[in-house]
Amino acid sequence: MATLILSTAGAAVGIALGGPIGSVVGQAVGAVAGAGLDGALFGAGASPRYVAGPRLSDVAGLSSTEGDPVPRVYGRAKLGGTLIWATRPLEVANTAVERAAAPSKGGGGQKTVRTSYAYFANLAVGLCEGEIALVRRIWADGTELDRTAITCRVHVGAATQAPDPLIVAKEGADAPAYRGLAYVVFEGLPLADYGNRIPQFAFEVVRPVNGVAPLVRAVNLIPGASEFGLDPTGVTIDLGLGRTQAANRFQLQAASDVVASLDALQALCPNLARVAVVVAWFGDDLRAGQCTVAPRVEIGTKATVGDTWHVAGLDRAQARSVSTAPDGTPAYGGTPSDAGLARLVAELARRGLAVVLYPFVMMDVAVGNALPDPYRPGALGQAAYPWRGRITCDPAPDLPGSPDGTAAAEAQVLAYFTGAEGYRRQALHYADLAAGWAAVGTPLAGFVLASELVGLTRVRGAGEGYPAVAALIDLARAVRTRLTHGETLVYAADWTEYGAHVRDGGARVRFPLDALFADPSLDAVGIDYYPPISDFRDTPGHADLAEADAIYDRGYLKARLGAGEAFDWYYADAAARAAQVRTPITDGAYAKPWTFRAKDLVGWWSNAHVERDGGVETRATAWVPRGKPIWLTEVGVPAVDKGTNGPNVFPDPKSSENAYPPASRGLRDELIQLRGLEAILSRFNPAAAGFTAADNPRSPVYGGPMVDPRAVFVWAWDARPYPAFPDQGSVWADAGNWRVGHWITGRIEGCDLDRLILRVLADLGVDVPVAIEAAAYLDGAVIDRPLSARAALEPLAQLYGLDVSAVAGTLRLRGPRREAAAAIAEDDLVRVSDDEAPLRRV
C-alpha cells in the first residue's frame, strides 16, 4: 500500500519539478521508498496483495413514482409503500490486513489487504392517508424486521405532525412534514442482508373504525398469572450449554411483550387513562376453612436471566408449583414477580397512565382431585379450576348439614381471610408494595381490596351477621393505613353480589355489603358488571324480536341495560328460559322493585336500603343514598354468538365454569362484543353521543355522576401482544380461549361495517343523509386508488349483500332481510302431482 501511495506522490512531485521526465523519475524514487516501507510493514520479499470488495454506484430496490395514488386504510391491512425521500447510501469501508504463513526458508509471507464496503440507507416510505393508529409489523423481503435492532420512526399522518428530525438535518428547516400522510423513516438501515439494495417492504397498518376504541378509558391488564409477562424488562430462561429461551418476548416490536402491548393499547385507545393490573395468587379448595391462598410458580426449577422470581419473600424453590393439565403442561402461569410488577407500575406511570392494582384469586383445583365438595355433601372431587365466587362454608348454605347461620360457619369464613396462608396476607403484601412505590414517587390511583367473593359474603354467622363482610371491613382499614396518597380503595363485588340477599321467597331481605360500602375506608363501590343484556334466539318469533330486528341494534342493547332480564323479569329455571316464560320482577309490598333487580344500578344507588323480616321492613342499613360513586371494575362481553345474552360466562375448556351464553351456537362473533361494549360504555359516559342523564345521574353528596366514566374497566387487554397471542399456542396454554373470549386485544382494531361505510363516504366527500341497516365485522379494507363512492362501496355491497337505494334524498343501505317477505299457506299452492305433497322441506 505504501508503494502505491509513495509512487503516486513521487510522480506528482516529479511533474512539478521536471515535467513528464521528472514524473517518471519521481515515480521510480517514490516506488523504491514505498517498497522499503512496505517491507517494514508487511515483511521483506513479498509485495502486498490488494483485494477490494464490490462497491455500489447506486442502490436499487424500492421505487418512487410520481403520481402514485395514496391508499386509504380502514381497520387492519398489509401494505407496500412508496419511496418519498432518500439520501445517497452511506458507504463504510472496512480494511483488514492478512499475513500468509512464512516460507520454510525464512522471510515474511505475502500480505493481503482486504477492503470491504458496507452500505446503510436513509429513506422514508409513504404508506397511506393518515391519521392511522399504528404500524405494528414491518417486513423486508418477506422477513419481519426486529424493530429493536434498527432505527425507524413511524409518522401516523396527523394534520399537525412535525417533520422527521433526520429529514430536517439533511434538508434544512424547510423540510416537508408530509402532514396527512402516514410514513416510516429508516435511519442508517443496514443493506448487507438484502444484497446491498433497498429491500421490498411491507407494513401492517392499523386504523380502527368502530365505536368502541374512542370510548375506552380504562382496561384490565391480564394475564394475572405470568411470572415475567408483566415485566417491561426482557427476561430469558437459561437452558444450559449456552442456550437461552425468551420468557417474555415473543414479538419483534419492543424489548418485552408488555411494552409492545402497551404501545398498541395507547395507540388504539386515544382516551385511555387508567389501567388495572391484575396480579394473581392461587386458592386450592372451595371449602373456606381449608382454602389456602399463596403465590405459585409454573415449575419449581427454572434458571432465568434478567430477573429472578421472588414474591412475598418466597423464591422459586420455596413456592409451590401450579397443578398440571392432563398433557403435563402447567395449568396456569405463575404469580408475577414482585420486581417485574414494580417496573410495570413505573412504566405505566411514565406513560401518563393511572394505575389500579387488582389482587386476584385463581382457583387451582386440579382435574381428578379427591377434595370433599361443599356443594355435594359426602361426595369427593371438587369442580376443576372453578370460580373464586364458589368458595363457601362446608356444606354450602341451604344444603343439609350446612353450618350457615352458626359460629362454625363464621370460623370457616374467618380462616379463609386470617389463616397463615389466608387472603389477608395477599392483600396486605400488595398494599405494602404500593406504599413503597408511593414513597419513591409512584403512587397508585386505586387498589382493589378483593373481588367476587359472593360465596363467602352471603354466608351468615351466629346472630345473622355476615363474617366475610366484617373481615373485609377489617382488611380495608388495614390497607387504608398503608395507602395514604389519595388511592381509591374499592371492593369489586360480583354483579349478583352487590345488592340484596333475598331469602325465604322475598320475606327476608338483607344488604350484606352495605356495611363495607359505607365504611369510610372505602372510597367507591366496585362492581364487576356482567348482567344479561339481550335475550335473542335463532328461533322465529322469539320475544325480543318485538324490541329489535337484530341483536346488534345499538339502541336495543343500550336500552336493555335498564330493562329486560334481571330488571323487568327473570327466568325461574332452565325450562322457563327455553320457553321464554318470564316472571315479572315486582314488589307488591313496598313498591321497591329495584330491591330485586340485579341490573338496576340507579335504583340501588339512589335509595335507602331497608331490610325486611317476615316480609316487613325493619331497619335501614348504613348505606347513604347517592353517597359514593360506582366503579365498574370489570365490564366485558365474550366475542361469541349472542355474547350479550350472557356476558358473565367465560369459555375455558379446562374449567368447570366453561360455558357459552344462553342460545349461543358457540361461533366466533367480534361484532356482538363491540356492540355490547359500545352500549355499556356509552350509557355511562356523559360525553358519548345519545347520552341520557337519567342513566347516570349526578350525586348531590359528592357532585359527580353515579358511575365514574373514567373508572369503567374493560375486561380485558392482554400484556401478550396481538398477534403473537393467540398465534403462538405452543407458548401459552390459554391461547385457544381467545377465539370466543372476552379479550378486546386484536379485535378493537377492526371495522364495524356501518361505521366503515360512513367513514368511506366522508373521506370521498359524499355529504348526504345516510341510513344503514346492516351489521357485520371485518378486519380491514383498503381503497388503493382514486374511486367514486359507488365503486368504493361496491365490493362491500357484494360481500355483505347490501341493497343500495336513494329514497327521498337519503342514501339507504340495507343488509339481507331476516324476516319473511311473505307468508304462504298450503292453500295458496297449486298441486302439480298427486304423488307429492304440496310442500317439501329442502
TIVEXMI-393908 format. One record per residue (C-alpha): residue in three letters; x, z, y. Coordinates in steps of 0.5 Angstrom, whole numbers, padded with zeros to 4 digits, always signed. Layout:
<rs>
ALAXZY;...
</rs>
This chain:
<rs>
MET+0000+0000+0000;ALA+0006+0002+0005;THR+0009-0005+0003;LEU+0002-0009+0005;ILE+0002-0004+0012;LEU+0009-0005+0014;SER+0010-0012+0012;THR+0004-0014+0017;ALA+0006-0009+0022;GLY+0013-0013+0022;ALA+0010-0019+0022;ALA+0006-0017+0029;VAL+0013-0014+0032;GLY+0017-0021+0030;ILE+0012-0025+0033;ALA+0012-0021+0040;LEU+0020-0021+0040;GLY+0021-0028+0037;GLY+0015-0033+0036;PRO+0014-0036+0029;ILE+0021-0035+0026;GLY+0021-0028+0029;SER+0015-0027+0025;VAL+0018-0029+0018;VAL+0024-0024+0020;GLY+0020-0018+0022;GLN+0015-0019+0016;ALA+0021-0019+0011;VAL+0024-0013+0014;GLY+0017-0009+0014;ALA+0016-0011+0007;VAL+0023-0008+0005;ALA+0022-0002+0009;GLY+0015-0001+0006;ALA+0018-0002-0001;GLY+0022+0003+0000;LEU+0016+0008+0002;ASP+0012+0005-0004;GLY+0018+0007-0009;ALA+0018+0014-0006;LEU+0010+0015-0006;PHE+0009+0011-0013;GLY+0015+0011-0017;ALA+0021+0006-0017;GLY+0021+0000-0020;ALA+0014-0002-0020;SER+0009-0005-0014;PRO+0002-0001-0014;ARG-0004-0005-0016;TYR-0010-0005-0012;VAL-0017-0005-0014;ALA-0023-0005-0010;GLY-0030-0005-0012;PRO-0036-0009-0010;ARG-0038-0009-0002;LEU-0044-0011+0001;SER-0045-0015+0007;ASP-0053-0014+0007;VAL-0057-0009+0003;ALA-0063-0013-0001;GLY-0070-0010-0003;LEU-0076-0007+0001;SER-0078-0013+0006;SER-0081-0013+0012;THR-0086-0018+0014;GLU-0089-0019+0021;GLY-0097-0019+0021;ASP-0097-0015+0014;PRO-0104-0011+0014;VAL-0104-0004+0015;PRO-0108-0001+0009;ARG-0114+0005+0009;VAL-0113+0010+0004;TYR-0119+0015+0002;GLY-0118+0020-0003;ARG-0112+0019-0007;ALA-0109+0013-0008;LYS-0102+0010-0010;LEU-0099+0005-0005;GLY-0093+0001-0004;GLY-0090+0001+0003;THR-0087-0004+0008;LEU-0081-0003+0012;ILE-0082-0002+0019;TRP-0075+0001+0021;ALA-0068+0001+0018;THR-0060+0001+0020;ARG-0055-0002+0017;PRO-0053+0001+0011;LEU-0047+0007+0012;GLU-0041+0005+0008;VAL-0037+0010+0005;ALA-0030+0009+0002;ASN-0027+0013-0004;THR-0020+0012-0005;ALA-0016+0014-0012;VAL-0009+0013-0014;GLU-0008+0013-0021;ARG-0001+0013-0025;ALA+0000+0010-0031;ALA+0005+0013-0036;ALA+0012+0013-0035;PRO+0016+0008-0040;SER+0020+0011-0045;LYS+0027+0009-0042;GLY+0026+0012-0035;GLY+0023+0010-0029;GLY+0016+0011-0026;GLY+0010+0008-0029;GLN+0006+0003-0025;LYS+0001+0006-0020;THR-0006+0003-0019;VAL-0010+0005-0012;ARG-0018+0004-0013;THR-0022+0004-0008;SER-0030+0004-0009;TYR-0036+0004-0004;ALA-0042+0008-0004;TYR-0048+0006+0001;PHE-0053+0010+0004;ALA-0059+0008+0007;ASN-0063+0010+0013;LEU-0070+0007+0013;ALA-0077+0008+0015;VAL-0083+0006+0010;GLY-0090+0005+0013;LEU-0096+0007+0009;CYS-0103+0006+0011;GLU-0107+0008+0017;GLY-0107+0016+0019;GLU-0108+0021+0019;ILE-0107+0023+0012;ALA-0106+0030+0009;LEU-0100+0029+0005;VAL-0095+0025+0001;ARG-0095+0028-0006;ARG-0090+0024-0010;ILE-0085+0018-0009;TRP-0083+0013-0014;ALA-0077+0009-0013;ASP-0076+0003-0018;GLY-0081+0007-0022;THR-0078+0013-0023;GLU-0080+0019-0019;LEU-0076+0022-0013;ASP-0073+0029-0013;ARG-0075+0031-0006;THR-0071+0037-0006;ALA-0065+0032-0007;ILE-0066+0027-0002;THR-0067+0028+0006;CYS-0074+0025+0007;ARG-0080+0026+0012;VAL-0087+0025+0012;HIS-0091+0023+0018;VAL-0098+0023+0017;GLY-0100+0019+0022;ALA-0103+0023+0027;ALA-0105+0021+0034;THR-0100+0026+0037;GLN-0094+0025+0032;ALA-0087+0025+0035;PRO-0082+0020+0034;ASP-0078+0022+0028;PRO-0071+0025+0030;LEU-0067+0020+0026;ILE-0070+0014+0030;VAL-0069+0018+0036;ALA-0062+0019+0035;LYS-0061+0011+0033;GLU-0066+0008+0038;GLY-0066+0013+0044;ALA-0071+0017+0048;ASP-0076+0011+0048;ALA-0076+0010+0040;PRO-0083+0009+0037;ALA-0087+0015+0034;TYR-0092+0010+0030;ARG-0098+0014+0032;GLY-0104+0013+0028;LEU-0099+0010+0022;ALA-0097+0014+0016;TYR-0090+0013+0015;VAL-0084+0016+0011;VAL-0077+0016+0014;PHE-0071+0017+0009;GLU-0064+0019+0012;GLY-0058+0018+0008;LEU-0061+0015+0002;PRO-0056+0014-0004;LEU-0057+0007-0006;ALA-0052+0007-0012;ASP-0057+0009-0017;TYR-0061+0002-0015;GLY-0056-0003-0016;ASN-0054-0001-0008;ARG-0060-0004-0006;ILE-0066-0001-0003;PRO-0071+0000-0009;GLN-0078-0001-0009;PHE-0082+0005-0007;ALA-0089+0007-0009;PHE-0092+0013-0006;GLU-0098+0018-0008;VAL-0102+0018-0001;VAL-0108+0024-0001;ARG-0113+0024+0005;PRO-0119+0028+0003;VAL-0126+0025+0004;ASN-0131+0031+0002;GLY-0135+0036+0006;VAL-0131+0042+0003;ALA-0124+0041+0005;PRO-0125+0043+0012;LEU-0130+0049+0010;VAL-0125+0052+0006;ARG-0122+0058+0010;ALA-0120+0063+0004;VAL-0118+0062-0003;ASN-0116+0066-0009;LEU-0109+0064-0012;ILE-0108+0064-0019;PRO-0106+0065-0024;GLY-0105+0072-0024;ALA-0102+0072-0031;SER-0095+0069-0030;GLU-0088+0072-0030;PHE-0085+0068-0025;GLY-0090+0063-0023;LEU-0092+0066-0016;ASP-0084+0066-0014;PRO-0082+0062-0009;THR-0075+0062-0011;GLY-0073+0058-0017;VAL-0072+0062-0024;THR-0069+0059-0030;ILE-0069+0061-0037;ASP-0062+0062-0041;LEU-0063+0058-0047;GLY-0056+0060-0049;LEU-0050+0055-0050;GLY-0050+0052-0043;ARG-0058+0050-0044;THR-0063+0052-0039;GLN-0070+0051-0038;ALA-0075+0052-0032;ALA-0079+0058-0031;ASN-0083+0056-0025;ARG-0081+0049-0023;PHE-0085+0043-0027;GLN-0085+0038-0021;LEU-0080+0035-0016;GLN-0083+0036-0009;ALA-0080+0043-0008;ALA-0076+0048-0011;SER-0081+0052-0014;ASP-0088+0051-0016;VAL-0092+0055-0012;VAL-0088+0052-0006;ALA-0091+0045-0007;SER-0098+0048-0009;LEU-0098+0052-0002;ASP-0095+0046+0002;ALA-0101+0042-0001;LEU-0106+0047+0000;GLN-0105+0048+0007;ALA-0105+0040+0008;LEU-0111+0039+0004;CYS-0115+0045+0008;PRO-0113+0045+0015;ASN-0117+0051+0017;LEU-0114+0056+0011;ALA-0113+0062+0014;ARG-0113+0067+0008;VAL-0110+0067+0001;ALA-0112+0073-0004;VAL-0106+0073-0009;VAL-0109+0075-0016;VAL-0104+0080-0020;ALA-0106+0082-0027;TRP-0105+0088-0032;PHE-0108+0088-0038;GLY-0113+0092-0042;ASP-0113+0093-0049;ASP-0120+0096-0051;LEU-0127+0096-0049;ARG-0128+0103-0050;ALA-0127+0106-0043;GLY-0124+0112-0047;GLN-0119+0108-0051;CYS-0117+0103-0046;THR-0110+0103-0043;VAL-0108+0098-0037;ALA-0101+0096-0037;PRO-0096+0090-0034;ARG-0094+0086-0040;VAL-0089+0080-0041;GLU-0090+0074-0045;ILE-0085+0075-0050;GLY-0080+0081-0051;THR-0073+0077-0051;LYS-0072+0072-0045;ALA-0066+0072-0041;THR-0067+0069-0034;VAL-0063+0067-0028;GLY-0066+0067-0021;ASP-0070+0074-0022;THR-0070+0079-0028;TRP-0077+0081-0030;HIS-0079+0088-0027;VAL-0086+0091-0026;ALA-0087+0098-0024;GLY-0081+0101-0026;LEU-0081+0097-0033;ASP-0076+0092-0035;ARG-0078+0087-0041;ALA-0075+0091-0046;GLN-0080+0097-0044;ALA-0086+0093-0043;ARG-0091+0091-0049;SER-0092+0083-0050;VAL-0099+0080-0050;SER-0102+0078-0056;THR-0101+0071-0059;ALA-0106+0066-0061;PRO-0107+0063-0068;ASP-0102+0058-0067;GLY-0097+0063-0065;THR-0096+0062-0057;PRO-0097+0067-0052;ALA-0105+0068-0051;TYR-0103+0070-0043;GLY-0097+0069-0039;GLY-0094+0076-0037;THR-0095+0080-0031;PRO-0092+0077-0024;SER-0085+0080-0023;ASP-0085+0085-0017;ALA-0079+0082-0014;GLY-0082+0075-0014;LEU-0089+0078-0011;ALA-0086+0081-0005;ARG-0082+0074-0004;LEU-0089+0070-0005;VAL-0092+0075+0000;ALA-0087+0074+0005;GLU-0087+0066+0004;LEU-0095+0066+0006;ALA-0093+0071+0012;ARG-0088+0066+0014;ARG-0093+0060+0014;GLY-0098+0064+0018;LEU-0103+0066+0012;ALA-0106+0073+0012;VAL-0105+0076+0005;VAL-0110+0080+0001;LEU-0107+0083-0005;TYR-0112+0083-0011;PRO-0110+0087-0017;PHE-0114+0084-0023;VAL-0115+0087-0030;MET-0115+0082-0036;MET-0117+0084-0043;ASP-0112+0083-0048;VAL-0116+0084-0054;ALA-0114+0079-0060;VAL-0118+0075-0065;GLY-0119+0079-0071;ASN-0118+0086-0068;ALA-0121+0092-0072;LEU-0123+0096-0066;PRO-0129+0099-0066;ASP-0134+0095-0062;PRO-0138+0100-0057;TYR-0144+0094-0057;ARG-0145+0095-0064;PRO-0144+0102-0066;GLY-0141+0103-0073;ALA-0138+0096-0073;LEU-0131+0094-0073;GLY-0128+0088-0069;GLN-0129+0087-0061;ALA-0130+0081-0058;ALA-0124+0077-0057;TYR-0121+0076-0050;PRO-0127+0079-0046;TRP-0129+0080-0039;ARG-0127+0087-0036;GLY-0134+0088-0034;ARG-0135+0090-0041;ILE-0131+0096-0041;THR-0136+0101-0042;CYS-0137+0108-0046;ASP-0138+0108-0053;PRO-0143+0107-0056;ALA-0145+0103-0050;PRO-0151+0105-0045;ASP-0158+0104-0049;LEU-0156+0104-0056;PRO-0157+0109-0061;GLY-0152+0115-0060;SER-0149+0113-0053;PRO-0147+0119-0049;ASP-0149+0115-0043;GLY-0152+0121-0038;THR-0148+0126-0041;ALA-0141+0130-0040;ALA-0138+0126-0046;ALA-0139+0119-0042;GLU-0136+0122-0036;ALA-0130+0124-0040;GLN-0129+0117-0043;VAL-0130+0114-0036;LEU-0125+0118-0032;ALA-0120+0117-0038;TYR-0120+0109-0036;PHE-0118+0111-0029;THR-0114+0117-0029;GLY-0110+0117-0036;ALA-0103+0116-0037;GLU-0104+0108-0037;GLY-0110+0108-0033;TYR-0113+0103-0028;ARG-0111+0108-0022;ARG-0103+0107-0024;GLN-0104+0100-0023;ALA-0108+0100-0016;LEU-0103+0105-0013;HIS-0097+0101-0016;TYR-0099+0095-0011;ALA-0101+0100-0006;ASP-0094+0103-0006;LEU-0091+0096-0006;ALA-0096+0094+0000;ALA-0094+0100+0004;GLY-0086+0098+0003;TRP-0088+0091+0005;ALA-0091+0093+0012;ALA-0085+0098+0013;VAL-0081+0091+0014;GLY-0086+0088+0018;THR-0090+0084+0013;PRO-0097+0088+0012;LEU-0103+0085+0008;ALA-0109+0083+0011;GLY-0113+0086+0006;PHE-0113+0090-0001;VAL-0118+0089-0007;LEU-0119+0096-0010;ALA-0122+0094-0016;SER-0127+0089-0019;GLU-0133+0087-0023;LEU-0133+0094-0027;VAL-0140+0093-0028;GLY-0140+0096-0035;LEU-0137+0103-0032;THR-0140+0103-0025;ARG-0147+0103-0029;VAL-0145+0109-0034;ARG-0148+0116-0032;GLY-0145+0122-0033;ALA-0148+0129-0033;GLY-0154+0130-0028;GLU-0155+0123-0027;GLY-0148+0122-0023;TYR-0144+0116-0023;PRO-0137+0118-0025;ALA-0134+0111-0024;VAL-0136+0111-0017;ALA-0133+0118-0016;ALA-0127+0115-0019;LEU-0127+0109-0015;ILE-0128+0113-0008;ASP-0122+0118-0010;LEU-0118+0112-0011;ALA-0120+0109-0005;ARG-0118+0115-0001;ALA-0111+0115-0004;VAL-0110+0108-0003;ARG-0112+0109+0004;THR-0107+0114+0006;ARG-0102+0109+0004;LEU-0105+0103+0007;THR-0104+0104+0015;HIS-0103+0098+0018;GLY-0110+0096+0019;GLU-0111+0093+0012;THR-0118+0091+0010;LEU-0120+0095+0004;VAL-0126+0093-0001;TYR-0128+0094-0008;ALA-0130+0087-0011;ALA-0137+0088-0014;ASP-0140+0083-0019;TRP-0146+0080-0016;THR-0150+0083-0021;GLU-0147+0090-0020;TYR-0147+0091-0012;GLY-0155+0092-0012;ALA-0160+0096-0015;HIS-0159+0100-0022;VAL-0166+0099-0025;ARG-0168+0103-0031;ASP-0175+0104-0034;GLY-0178+0098-0032;GLY-0177+0099-0025;ALA-0180+0106-0025;ARG-0172+0109-0024;VAL-0168+0106-0018;ARG-0161+0108-0016;PHE-0156+0104-0012;PRO-0149+0107-0015;LEU-0144+0103-0011;ASP-0147+0105-0004;ALA-0143+0112-0004;LEU-0137+0108-0005;PHE-0139+0102+0000;ALA-0141+0108+0005;ASP-0134+0111+0005;PRO-0130+0111+0011;SER-0124+0109+0007;LEU-0127+0102+0005;ASP-0128+0097+0011;ALA-0132+0092+0008;VAL-0137+0091+0002;GLY-0134+0086-0003;ILE-0138+0081-0008;ASP-0136+0076-0013;TYR-0141+0072-0012;TYR-0143+0067-0017;PRO-0151+0067-0018;PRO-0155+0062-0021;ILE-0157+0056-0015;SER-0160+0051-0019;ASP-0165+0050-0025;PHE-0164+0043-0026;ARG-0165+0040-0033;ASP-0165+0033-0036;THR-0172+0033-0039;PRO-0177+0029-0035;GLY-0182+0033-0031;HIS-0178+0040-0030;ALA-0180+0045-0025;ASP-0174+0044-0020;LEU-0176+0036-0019;ALA-0181+0039-0014;GLU-0175+0041-0010;ALA-0171+0035-0010;ASP-0170+0029-0014;ALA-0163+0030-0016;ILE-0158+0037-0017;TYR-0153+0034-0012;ASP-0158+0035-0006;ARG-0155+0039-0001;GLY-0161+0041+0003;TYR-0164+0043-0004;LEU-0157+0047-0006;LYS-0156+0051+0000;ALA-0164+0053+0001;ARG-0163+0055-0007;LEU-0158+0061-0005;GLY-0164+0064-0001;ALA-0170+0062-0006;GLY-0171+0060-0014;GLU-0168+0064-0020;ALA-0165+0071-0018;PHE-0169+0071-0012;ASP-0176+0069-0013;TRP-0177+0069-0020;TYR-0173+0071-0026;TYR-0173+0069-0034;ALA-0175+0074-0038;ASP-0171+0072-0044;ALA-0168+0065-0047;ALA-0174+0063-0050;ALA-0177+0063-0043;ARG-0171+0060-0040;ALA-0172+0054-0045;ALA-0179+0053-0043;GLN-0178+0055-0036;VAL-0183+0060-0036;ARG-0182+0064-0029;THR-0183+0071-0028;PRO-0184+0073-0020;ILE-0180+0078-0017;THR-0185+0083-0013;ASP-0185+0090-0011;GLY-0192+0092-0011;ALA-0191+0099-0010;TYR-0187+0098-0003;ALA-0186+0091-0002;LYS-0179+0091-0002;PRO-0178+0085-0007;TRP-0170+0085-0004;THR-0169+0091-0009;PHE-0170+0087-0015;ARG-0167+0080-0012;ALA-0159+0080-0014;LYS-0159+0074-0009;ASP-0162+0077-0003;LEU-0156+0079+0001;VAL-0160+0079+0007;GLY-0165+0084+0005;TRP-0160+0088+0001;TRP-0155+0089+0007;SER-0161+0089+0013;ASN-0165+0095+0010;ALA-0164+0103+0008;HIS-0164+0104+0000;VAL-0168+0109-0002;GLU-0168+0111-0009;ARG-0174+0112-0014;ASP-0176+0116-0020;GLY-0182+0115-0024;GLY-0184+0109-0019;VAL-0184+0114-0013;GLU-0179+0113-0007;THR-0175+0120-0007;ARG-0168+0119-0002;ALA-0164+0115+0002;THR-0157+0113+0000;ALA-0151+0114+0004;TRP-0152+0106+0006;VAL-0152+0105+0013;PRO-0157+0098+0014;ARG-0152+0093+0017;GLY-0146+0098+0017;LYS-0141+0094+0014;PRO-0139+0086+0014;ILE-0139+0083+0007;TRP-0133+0080+0004;LEU-0135+0074-0001;THR-0128+0076-0005;GLU-0130+0070-0010;VAL-0134+0064-0010;GLY-0134+0058-0014;VAL-0137+0053-0019;PRO-0135+0050-0025;ALA-0133+0043-0025;VAL-0138+0041-0031;ASP-0145+0038-0031;LYS-0150+0042-0028;GLY-0145+0047-0026;THR-0149+0050-0020;ASN-0154+0052-0026;GLY-0149+0058-0028;PRO-0143+0059-0023;ASN-0142+0065-0027;VAL-0140+0062-0033;PHE-0132+0060-0035;PRO-0131+0055-0040;ASP-0125+0058-0044;PRO-0125+0057-0052;LYS-0120+0063-0054;SER-0125+0068-0050;SER-0132+0070-0053;GLU-0134+0069-0046;ASN-0133+0062-0047;ALA-0140+0058-0044;TYR-0143+0053-0041;PRO-0148+0053-0035;PRO-0156+0053-0038;ALA-0158+0046-0040;SER-0151+0043-0039;ARG-0148+0038-0043;GLY-0141+0040-0042;LEU-0139+0034-0039;ARG-0134+0034-0033;ASP-0137+0033-0026;GLU-0133+0034-0020;LEU-0139+0033-0015;ILE-0143+0038-0017;GLN-0137+0043-0016;LEU-0136+0040-0009;ARG-0143+0040-0007;GLY-0144+0047-0010;LEU-0138+0050-0006;GLU-0141+0046+0001;ALA-0147+0049+0000;ILE-0144+0056+0000;LEU-0139+0055+0005;SER-0144+0052+0010;ARG-0149+0057+0009;PHE-0145+0063+0012;ASN-0141+0059+0017;PRO-0144+0059+0024;ALA-0139+0053+0026;ALA-0142+0049+0020;ALA-0147+0043+0021;GLY-0154+0046+0020;PHE-0152+0053+0020;THR-0158+0058+0021;ALA-0157+0064+0024;ALA-0162+0068+0019;ASP-0158+0066+0013;ASN-0152+0070+0016;PRO-0155+0075+0021;ARG-0151+0079+0026;SER-0150+0086+0026;PRO-0152+0091+0032;VAL-0147+0096+0029;TYR-0140+0092+0029;GLY-0142+0086+0033;GLY-0140+0081+0027;PRO-0144+0077+0022;MET-0147+0080+0015;VAL-0142+0075+0011;ASP-0135+0074+0015;PRO-0134+0067+0014;ARG-0126+0068+0014;ALA-0127+0072+0008;VAL-0131+0067+0003;PHE-0125+0066-0002;VAL-0126+0060-0006;TRP-0124+0061-0014;ALA-0119+0058-0015;TRP-0113+0055-0012;ASP-0107+0054-0017;ALA-0100+0056-0016;ARG-0098+0051-0021;PRO-0099+0044-0017;TYR-0103+0038-0019;PRO-0102+0034-0023;ALA-0096+0038-0027;PHE-0102+0043-0028;PRO-0106+0041-0032;ASP-0102+0035-0035;GLN-0097+0039-0038;GLY-0101+0042-0043;SER-0095+0044-0047;VAL-0092+0049-0042;TRP-0099+0052-0040;ALA-0104+0054-0045;ASP-0110+0054-0041;ALA-0109+0047-0038;GLY-0115+0045-0042;ASN-0119+0049-0039;TRP-0118+0046-0032;ARG-0122+0040-0034;VAL-0129+0043-0033;GLY-0127+0050-0030;HIS-0127+0053-0023;TRP-0121+0050-0020;ILE-0121+0046-0014;THR-0114+0044-0015;GLY-0114+0037-0016;ARG-0121+0036-0014;ILE-0122+0038-0007;GLU-0117+0031-0005;GLY-0123+0027-0008;CYS-0128+0023-0005;ASP-0136+0024-0004;LEU-0139+0017-0004;ASP-0144+0018+0001;ARG-0138+0021+0006;LEU-0134+0016+0004;ILE-0139+0010+0006;LEU-0140+0014+0013;ARG-0132+0014+0014;VAL-0131+0007+0012;LEU-0137+0005+0017;ALA-0134+0009+0022;ASP-0127+0006+0021;LEU-0130-0001+0021;GLY-0133+0000+0028;VAL-0140+0000+0025;ASP-0145+0004+0029;VAL-0152+0004+0027;PRO-0156+0009+0024;VAL-0155+0010+0016;ALA-0159+0013+0011;ILE-0155+0014+0004;GLU-0159+0016-0002;ALA-0153+0016-0007;ALA-0149+0021-0010;ALA-0142+0020-0014;TYR-0135+0023-0014;LEU-0129+0018-0014;ASP-0121+0020-0014;GLY-0120+0015-0009;ALA-0121+0008-0006;VAL-0116+0003-0001;ILE-0118-0002+0004;ASP-0112-0006+0003;ARG-0113-0012+0009;PRO-0118-0013+0014;LEU-0125-0014+0012;SER-0132-0014+0014;ALA-0136-0008+0013;ARG-0140-0012+0008;ALA-0134-0014+0004;ALA-0131-0007+0004;LEU-0137-0004+0001;GLU-0139-0009-0004;PRO-0134-0006-0009;LEU-0137+0001-0009;ALA-0144-0002-0009;GLN-0143-0006-0015;LEU-0139+0000-0018;TYR-0145+0005-0017;GLY-0151+0000-0017;LEU-0153+0001-0010;ASP-0159-0002-0007;VAL-0157-0004+0001;SER-0162-0006+0006;ALA-0164-0005+0013;VAL-0170-0002+0015;ALA-0173-0001+0022;GLY-0165-0001+0025;THR-0163+0003+0019;LEU-0158+0001+0014;ARG-0160+0004+0008;LEU-0156+0005+0001;ARG-0160+0008-0005;GLY-0157+0009-0012;PRO-0161+0008-0018;ARG-0167+0011-0019;ARG-0168+0016-0024;GLU-0176+0017-0023;ALA-0180+0012-0027;ALA-0182+0006-0023;ALA-0189+0005-0026;ALA-0193+0009-0032;ILE-0195+0004-0037;ALA-0200+0007-0042;GLU-0201+0004-0049;ASP-0208+0001-0047;ASP-0204-0003-0042;LEU-0200-0007-0047;VAL-0202-0013-0051;ARG-0201-0013-0058;VAL-0197-0019-0061;SER-0198-0017-0068;ASP-0202-0013-0073;ASP-0196-0011-0077;GLU-0192-0008-0071;ALA-0194-0002-0067;PRO-0195-0004-0059;LEU-0189+0001-0057;ARG-0183+0001-0060;ARG-0177+0006-0058;VAL-0171+0003-0057;
</rs>
